[in-house]
């Protein structure tokens, strides 16, 4: 049997919308005579995902991530192309398919607002036809791990955003899906809650070998969870490969920063590495080729009164920022590689 | 089969706890209709009849007029709920995304919600009926009459639900459907005999309405409860016909709407 869980070929989705000029006149005009525009949200998208992978789906707002997620989960129907998930075509919305997937949306609640989360869970137990035993084991495990045992019987509207998100996760994972789609699961959460969610997802993955697709604007999520990244720009795939390779997409230089106990005057040695000094010249960021890192750092430590130094924690953040402000870089990179 | 029925049962239960989540709200919902009835309809008609409560207005003396209106109130409580209101909200706010993922369909969820609402309304309408009897507006009819009346009203409730479902589904195109629903409910109130008994309307209008669902939504069942109407078949047949029409149209609209749906706001 094939190990592929998700297979996408030339997937395309177009949206038709109409333009409306401002004001009452515009409203009337657009009522009688609508000018339609077609927007390609996703265009000729190809992807293969193996069982048990965790994939980070990244891209700026409006790049087509959510549209992809909606097609993956069968919420919307693709305009063209092929898409199978676990052998199913999502948009046929077969019950067998629905029982195997889960979608968690950070921006949208699936729980019922006016009742405790436990009531929603019990409903989902029936929806997914889980035995009492399965239900209890999984619920206990997740509630314990997320630290929300005491909150199960509190009305959802009284929970904090972080607590609610944990409940949302539990609700989506009760039926032990084969494929999980996490659409910005940590959006708006504080750092501790973000970390809790990440640890939980990792633990769940380790225990069940689930395939996970995650979108997020927080690079910490990606760093902690994903080995493989898929980058989407303007509806097309811009990068697909391992995280480490992505980090080095702009070259294999490392960013290192040094703080000094006193002002450092002109210094050719440091300036040579694309140095960015602060106003008082007691802090500098430099970019050093990976192979020179040890040597250069040692020299600076020896020669100057360094009080603190660190290497960049999340190079991926810088790469993303550069690519988002200047997507051209990526095209050039690819051309360089292919030539 | 059993697991499928369990899905329905649990949905009915959860809708029930949603409806009763707010105690004060629920209390007002139970006693509110009777209070509104008392202040509006009772006062209106007692000032119309004035001192002479024995005079006949289109065949109704004051007591009969009050009986008629108590029954139309009970009928509207029991058969004209607002369970389908959440439906258009769900569409408009993109919440159907969640239902599309669950292995339980959107219509199943909302129909279960409707059933749950009906069960709740049995209680609400009994309170209203009890209050009306307590204050001497009417005597309890025979068990047989009650049985006929309630069965017909329940049947009408299903029709009302399919029609409400229709207006709810229009949210795929209209984005705001409340104005549609308000218009519909005003039209229904007038044409069904909820506001005035149909005897007060011109002959041509009443006979024209016979094949529409309207008179069977208030006037007809009220007459059953009052023991006047005994030919139920006509009512069942007309409502069944319209129910089938709306169910079919709903099915088509849903299919077309789904193609259009882009899960806005998800």
Interface residues (C-beta under 8 A of the other chain):
Chain A: X15 X66 X70 X73 X74 X75 X76 X77 X93 X95 X98 X99 X101 X102 X103 X105 X107 X108 X110 X112 X114 X115 X119 X120 X122 X123 X124 X125 X126 X127 X128 X129 X155
Chain B: X3 X6 X7 X9 X10 X11 X14 X17 X18 X21 X22 X94 X95 X97 X98 X100 X101 X102 X103 X104 X259 X261 X262 X263 X265 X266
